[in-house]
């Protein structure tokens, strides 16, 4: 990872499960060259760790607020996080 890269942990709430949000997130993140992961949470939210340069992270955060067509995003929160240990982007199991 380049020294200018950072990571954020993102939580998305609303109608974000059962609407393809994880698949969409993985596709969008890979298209932007971001590293990290996405997973459903048992509370009905979606959580993602995204890592890359600041401008690309900001772009992805804006995309999270819109989401895929069937979703209804109510809130997107983010906080600084540790960089992931693996390159690439993947979907994890529900936690």
N, CA, C and O of each residue as an XYZ file, in Angstrom:
380
protein
N       0.840     -1.182      0.000
C       0.000      0.000      0.000
C       0.885      1.245      0.000
O       1.922      1.281      0.662
N       0.479      2.225     -0.722
C       1.225      3.478     -0.776
C       1.026      4.256      0.513
O       0.016      4.092      1.197
N       1.985      5.099      0.840
C       1.929      5.867      2.079
C       0.745      6.833      2.095
O       0.284      7.217      3.170
N       0.249      7.229      0.931
C      -0.865      8.172      0.871
C      -2.217      7.491      1.017
O      -3.250      8.159      1.006
N      -2.221      6.174      1.154
C      -3.486      5.467      1.285
C      -3.975      5.500      2.720
O      -3.193      5.534      3.670
N      -5.289      5.488      2.847
C      -5.907      5.413      4.160
C      -7.046      4.418      4.092
O      -7.394      3.933      3.015
N      -7.624      4.115      5.235
C      -8.744      3.180      5.297
C      -9.833      3.759      6.184
O      -9.559      4.458      7.160
N     -11.075      3.454      5.827
C     -12.207      3.841      6.659
C     -13.164      2.657      6.802
O     -13.354      1.865      5.879
N     -13.756      2.568      7.991
C     -14.789      1.580      8.255
C     -16.118      2.296      8.102
O     -16.360      3.320      8.741
N     -16.976      1.754      7.253
C     -18.232      2.413      6.889
C     -19.408      1.554      7.322
O     -19.378      0.331      7.188
N     -20.450      2.206      7.845
C     -21.700      1.512      8.199
C     -22.822      2.179      7.421
O     -22.976      3.400      7.466
N     -23.610      1.373      6.703
C     -24.713      1.874      5.899
C     -26.008      1.290      6.461
O     -26.120      0.077      6.638
N     -26.988      2.158      6.743
C     -28.266      1.703      7.263
C     -29.398      2.109      6.322
O     -29.248      3.004      5.490
N     -30.519      1.436      6.474
C     -31.680      1.657      5.625
C     -32.124      0.324      5.051
O     -31.973     -0.711      5.699
N     -32.669      0.335      3.847
C     -33.018     -0.911      3.163
C     -31.791     -1.270      2.323
O     -31.677     -0.902      1.154
N     -30.874     -2.006      2.970
C     -29.583     -2.296      2.338
C     -29.237     -3.785      2.331
O     -28.171     -4.174      1.853
N     -30.128     -4.611      2.855
C     -29.932     -6.060      2.772
C     -31.025     -6.644      1.903
O     -32.175     -6.206      1.948
N     -30.653     -7.643      1.108
C     -31.617     -8.281      0.220
C     -31.881     -7.487     -1.052
O     -32.827     -7.777     -1.785
N     -31.044     -6.483     -1.313
C     -31.224     -5.630     -2.496
C     -29.963     -5.572     -3.366
O     -29.858     -4.729     -4.257
N     -29.008     -6.474     -3.102
C     -27.782     -6.506     -3.892
C     -26.729     -5.499     -3.469
O     -25.814     -5.202     -4.238
N     -26.844     -4.965     -2.249
C     -25.911     -3.924     -1.814
C     -24.475     -4.439     -1.716
O     -23.544     -3.749     -2.132
N     -24.286     -5.636     -1.174
C     -22.915     -6.167     -1.066
C     -22.303     -6.414     -2.433
O     -21.150     -6.058     -2.672
N     -23.073     -7.026     -3.338
C     -22.578     -7.288     -4.690
C     -22.219     -5.964     -5.375
O     -21.163     -5.840     -5.995
N     -23.102     -4.996     -5.255
C     -22.874     -3.670     -5.847
C     -21.626     -3.024     -5.245
O     -20.810     -2.456     -5.970
N     -21.477     -3.111     -3.918
C     -20.310     -2.530     -3.251
C     -19.023     -3.163     -3.757
O     -18.068     -2.453     -4.070
N     -18.986     -4.481     -3.840
C     -17.785     -5.160     -4.319
C     -17.452     -4.723     -5.740
O     -16.290     -4.464     -6.052
N     -18.451     -4.640     -6.593
C     -18.244     -4.215     -7.975
C     -17.723     -2.774     -8.053
O     -16.768     -2.489     -8.776
N     -18.357     -1.879     -7.309
C     -17.948     -0.468     -7.308
C     -16.542     -0.290     -6.739
O     -15.745      0.480     -7.274
N     -16.244     -0.993     -5.668
C     -14.929     -0.881     -5.038
C     -13.830     -1.419     -5.952
O     -12.771     -0.805     -6.080
N     -14.079     -2.555     -6.581
C     -13.091     -3.123     -7.506
C     -12.871     -2.205     -8.699
O     -11.739     -2.036     -9.152
N     -13.947     -1.610     -9.214
C     -13.826     -0.697    -10.357
C     -12.961      0.517    -10.002
O     -12.298      1.088    -10.868
N     -12.973      0.901     -8.744
C     -12.189      2.056     -8.286
C     -10.801      1.659     -7.785
O     -10.006      2.522     -7.415
N     -10.507      0.353     -7.771
C      -9.199     -0.118     -7.319
C      -9.011     -0.068     -5.813
O      -7.882     -0.008     -5.326
N     -10.120     -0.094     -5.069
C     -10.036     -0.063     -3.609
C      -9.787     -1.451     -3.045
O     -10.173     -2.453     -3.647
N      -9.148     -1.506     -1.898
C      -8.958     -2.747     -1.156
C      -9.952     -2.761     -0.009
O     -10.446     -1.714      0.408
N     -10.247     -3.968      0.506
C     -11.100     -4.074      1.677
C     -12.129     -5.168      1.567
O     -11.912     -6.180      0.901
N     -13.254     -4.957      2.226
C     -14.305     -5.973      2.276
C     -15.656     -5.332      2.573
O     -15.740     -4.166      2.959
N     -16.721     -6.132      2.383
C     -18.081     -5.718      2.705
C     -18.797     -6.920      3.318
O     -18.529     -8.063      2.949
N     -19.711     -6.655      4.259
C     -20.499     -7.732      4.866
C     -21.808     -7.182      5.416
O     -21.919     -6.000      5.743
N     -22.795     -8.068      5.509
C     -24.033     -7.734      6.196
C     -23.800     -7.839      7.691
O     -22.978     -8.632      8.148
N     -24.533     -7.031      8.449
C     -24.520     -7.120      9.908
C     -25.869     -7.678     10.350
O     -26.882     -7.467      9.684
N     -25.878     -8.371     11.447
C     -27.116     -8.977     11.949
C     -28.177     -7.933     12.289
O     -29.363     -8.259     12.353
N     -27.768     -6.687     12.506
C     -28.734     -5.629     12.833
C     -29.414     -5.044     11.594
O     -30.197     -4.100     11.707
N     -29.122     -5.599     10.408
C     -29.756     -5.132      9.179
C     -28.944     -4.115      8.399
O     -29.342     -3.709      7.308
N     -27.805     -3.698      8.950
C     -26.946     -2.744      8.249
C     -25.928     -3.485      7.378
O     -25.815     -4.710      7.429
N     -25.202     -2.718      6.591
C     -24.075     -3.233      5.819
C     -22.829     -2.509      6.319
O     -22.859     -1.303      6.562
N     -21.745     -3.245      6.471
C     -20.478     -2.688      6.944
C     -19.416     -2.940      5.879
O     -19.377     -4.009      5.271
N     -18.562     -1.955      5.660
C     -17.491     -2.115      4.668
C     -16.221     -1.459      5.175
O     -16.263     -0.418      5.830
N     -15.105     -2.071      4.867
C     -13.791     -1.474      5.082
C     -13.263     -1.148      3.690
O     -13.113     -2.037      2.852
N     -12.983      0.127      3.448
C     -12.439      0.512      2.147
C     -11.114      1.214      2.356
O     -10.957      2.017      3.276
N     -10.162      0.901      1.490
C      -8.824      1.480      1.591
C      -8.347      1.905      0.212
O      -8.532      1.195     -0.776
N      -7.735      3.067      0.170
C      -7.203      3.605     -1.072
C      -6.802      5.050     -0.855
O      -6.636      5.486      0.285
N      -6.643      5.802     -1.945
C      -6.291      7.209     -1.786
C      -7.532      7.993     -1.352
O      -8.662      7.556     -1.570
N      -7.310      9.139     -0.746
C      -8.395      9.908     -0.151
C      -9.490     10.293     -1.142
O     -10.675     10.213     -0.818
N      -9.101     10.711     -2.346
C     -10.095     11.118     -3.339
C     -10.997      9.951     -3.741
O     -12.203     10.131     -3.906
N     -10.426      8.768     -3.899
C     -11.212      7.599     -4.294
C     -12.118      7.151     -3.154
O     -13.250      6.729     -3.389
N     -11.631      7.241     -1.934
C     -12.474      6.916     -0.779
C     -13.651      7.879     -0.709
O     -14.784      7.456     -0.482
N     -13.396      9.160     -0.900
C     -14.482     10.152     -0.881
C     -15.515      9.849     -1.973
O     -16.719      9.990     -1.757
N     -15.035      9.437     -3.130
C     -15.925      9.072     -4.238
C     -16.793      7.869     -3.866
O     -17.986      7.835     -4.168
N     -16.181      6.885     -3.209
C     -16.928      5.691     -2.809
C     -17.920      6.023     -1.702
O     -19.028      5.486     -1.690
N     -17.547      6.893     -0.778
C     -18.479      7.307      0.271
C     -19.708      7.983     -0.331
O     -20.827      7.767      0.133
N     -19.502      8.795     -1.356
C     -20.628      9.433     -2.040
C     -21.497      8.377     -2.717
O     -22.724      8.479     -2.700
N     -20.868      7.364     -3.314
C     -21.628      6.290     -3.970
C     -22.425      5.493     -2.946
O     -23.553      5.088     -3.225
N     -21.852      5.258     -1.752
C     -22.572      4.540     -0.696
C     -23.886      5.237     -0.362
O     -24.877      4.572     -0.062
N     -23.904      6.560     -0.409
C     -25.116      7.316     -0.048
C     -26.248      7.115     -1.055
O     -27.414      7.350     -0.738
N     -25.903      6.681     -2.261
C     -26.900      6.408     -3.295
C     -27.227      4.913     -3.322
O     -28.397      4.532     -3.284
N     -26.194      4.067     -3.389
C     -26.381      2.620     -3.390
C     -26.963      2.103     -4.695
O     -27.174      2.863     -5.639
N     -27.220      0.793     -4.736
C     -27.817      0.198     -5.935
C     -29.289      0.602     -6.051
O     -29.873      1.085     -5.081
N     -29.891      0.410     -7.225
C     -31.257      0.893     -7.472
C     -32.318      0.451     -6.463
O     -33.193      1.251     -6.131
N     -32.280     -0.780     -5.962
C     -33.335     -1.276     -5.064
C     -33.131     -0.851     -3.610
O     -34.002     -1.096     -2.777
N     -32.016     -0.230     -3.293
C     -31.747      0.149     -1.902
C     -32.375      1.493     -1.551
O     -32.680      2.308     -2.421
N     -32.557      1.697     -0.248
C     -32.978      2.985      0.293
C     -32.017      3.288      1.431
O     -32.186      2.793      2.545
N     -31.014      4.099      1.149
C     -29.984      4.403      2.139
C     -30.488      5.512      3.057
O     -30.880      6.586      2.600
N     -30.470      5.233      4.359
C     -30.878      6.232      5.348
C     -29.685      6.992      5.913
O     -29.740      8.206      6.106
N     -28.593      6.248      6.177
C     -27.449      6.886      6.838
C     -26.163      6.162      6.471
O     -26.135      4.936      6.364
N     -25.098      6.935      6.281
C     -23.760      6.396      6.042
C     -22.828      7.050      7.052
O     -22.695      8.274      7.078
N     -22.183      6.237      7.883
C     -21.207      6.762      8.833
C     -19.855      6.131      8.527
O     -19.785      5.012      8.020
N     -18.789      6.848      8.834
C     -17.452      6.308      8.594
C     -16.504      6.784      9.674
O     -16.681      7.850     10.263
N     -15.492      5.967      9.919
C     -14.450      6.305     10.885
C     -13.125      5.750     10.389
O     -13.091      4.776      9.636
N     -12.052      6.367     10.811
C     -10.716      5.907     10.414
C     -10.506      4.468     10.882
O     -10.992      4.066     11.938
N      -9.775      3.706     10.077
C      -9.519      2.297     10.389
C      -8.107      1.927      9.977
O      -7.429      2.682      9.279
N      -7.678      0.765     10.414
C      -6.385      0.223     10.012
C      -6.475     -0.273      8.573
O      -7.517     -0.770      8.148
N      -5.390     -0.139      7.831
C      -5.353     -0.655      6.461
C      -5.534     -2.171      6.474
O      -5.024     -2.843      7.370
N      -6.253     -2.719      5.494
C      -6.413     -4.181      5.447
C      -5.076     -4.854      5.161
O      -4.180     -4.265      4.556
N      -4.964     -6.091      5.606
C      -3.715     -6.838      5.409
C      -3.645     -7.487      4.036
O      -2.566     -7.865      3.581
N      -4.797     -7.619      3.370
C      -4.838     -8.243      2.041
C      -5.209     -7.229      0.976
O      -5.982     -6.304      1.225
N      -4.651     -7.408     -0.214
C      -5.013     -6.589     -1.378
C      -6.303     -7.130     -1.975
O      -6.669     -8.280     -1.735
N      -6.990     -6.306     -2.747
C      -8.223     -6.732     -3.398
C      -9.442     -6.408     -2.548
O      -9.321     -5.885     -1.440
N     -10.613     -6.725     -3.079
C     -11.866     -6.451     -2.380
C     -12.718     -7.699     -2.409
O     -12.814     -8.360     -3.444
N     -13.348     -8.038     -1.274
C     -14.119     -9.273     -1.191
C     -15.344     -9.093     -0.296
O     -15.451     -8.118      0.448
N     -16.252    -10.042     -0.384
C     -17.441    -10.070      0.460
C     -17.215    -11.096      1.571
O     -16.812    -12.231      1.316
N     -17.480    -10.674      2.802
C     -17.332    -11.557      3.961
C     -18.703    -12.049      4.416
O     -19.739    -11.535      3.996
N     -18.678    -13.058      5.285
C     -19.910    -13.593      5.849
C     -20.533    -12.583      6.809
O     -19.853    -11.711      7.349
N     -21.834    -12.721      7.005
C     -22.569    -11.878      7.946
C     -21.984    -12.003      9.344
O     -21.618    -13.089      9.793
N     -21.906    -10.869     10.015
C     -21.427    -10.887     11.404
C     -22.409    -10.175     12.285
O     -22.196    -10.076     13.494
